[in-house]
Amino acid sequence: NARTSPPLVSLVFSTMAPPGAGAMALVSIPLVQGKAEEALALFKDHALGIKYTQSQKGALSFDFGIHTAEDGSQTMHIFEYWVEVADYAAYIAKRRDADLMKDWDPVFGVCVAGAPTIQWFPLTASYVN
């Protein structure tokens, strides 16, 4: 089940990098107020949501969190693990293909309040309690 944060609370998920992970990404998407649950449901249920992402070469693991700021604004954070940075770069290139994403962009776009930020980099270390 996808988890959402209660108002004014940040949830932190502790994960261990999956075996074979050599790259990771942090995607942060500002959300329209009141659209967090819809955004999570789209990622879970839409064919071009997480199902599509998980089908990509090198895709390993994805953790979702919603941060609610004091002003009520919400941001979806996705921690992604990939076999290598090149796999992630190839995936992002596909996500930027307007024709491929024609069924995703209009439905997910109504949940988005601003430009997402994407940081991707080699996985250096992973620690777990």
N, C-alpha and C positions, 0 to 999 in steps of 0.2 A: 504494500500500500504506500502511496505517496504521502509524505507528511508535510503539513503546513504549520507555520509558526502561529502562536496566538498573538494578538495585537501587542505591539511594542516589545517584542521579544525576538532575539536572534537565536536560531538553532545552530548548533555546531555538530557536525557528523564526524566521527573519528573512523577512518578507514585505513586499511592497509593496501598498498599497491598490489594488484593481482600479479601472479607469476607471469613473467614475460614482458612486463611493462617497462618501457624504456623512455616514454614520453608522457607528458601530462598537459592538460589545459585547464584553465579557469575561465569560464564564460559567465559574464554578469550581464543580465538583461533587466533594465528598468521596466517595471510593469505599471499598467494603468491601474489606478486605485480600484480595488474590488475584483480584479481579474486574476489573482494568484491561483485560485482553485481551478479556474477554467484553463489557464496556461498549463498547469500540471496535468490536467485531464487530457489536453491535446497532446502533450508529449507522450503520455501513456497510451492513448487510444488511437491516435491518427496514424495512418500508414506511413506518413513522412515525419513522424515524431521519433521517439527513441527506437522503435522497431527498425526504421530506416538506418539510423545511426549505428545500431548494433550490427547491422548486416554489412557494414563497410569493412574493408581490409584493415586489419590492425586494431579494430575497436575492441576494448576489453571490459571496461567497467565505468559506470556513470552514477554519481551521487548528486541529488538535487536538494537544495535548501532554499528557503525563502527568508530574507531578512526584512523585518519591518522596522523602519527608522522611527524616531520620536515624532516626526511630523506626519506619520502614517504612510509615507511612501514605501513601496515594496520593490525589492530587487530579487530576481531569481538568480541563484548561483549554481552552476553545474561544474562539478569536479570530474574531469574526464581522464581516463587512463588509456593509452594507446601503446602499441608495440614500438613504434618509432615516430619521430616528428614528421617524417615524410608521409606516413599514412594519414596523419591528422591534416597535413597541408592538402593532400589529395581530396580528403573529405570536405574540407572547407571550400575548395574550388567548386565541388559539386553543389554545395549549399548556396553558392552565389550564382548558380545557373538559373536564371529567371524562368525559363521554359520548364525545367525539371521541377522547380518549386512552385509552379503556378497554382497547385491545389493546397499548398501549405501556407504560403505568404499571406493570402487574404484572411484566412481563419486565425492564424497565430498573430498576424499583424495588429488586430484589434486589441490584443492584450499588451502590446508593447508601447511603452511611454517614451522611449528614446533609443538612441543607437546603442547596441550591445558593445561591450568591450571583450576582447578575446586576448588572453595571454597564453602562449604555448611555449614549452621549453622541455629540454631533456629532464627526465626523472633522475635526481641525484641521490636521494635517500628516502627510505620509508621506515617509520617507527610506529609501533603499536603497543598498547598496554595489554 
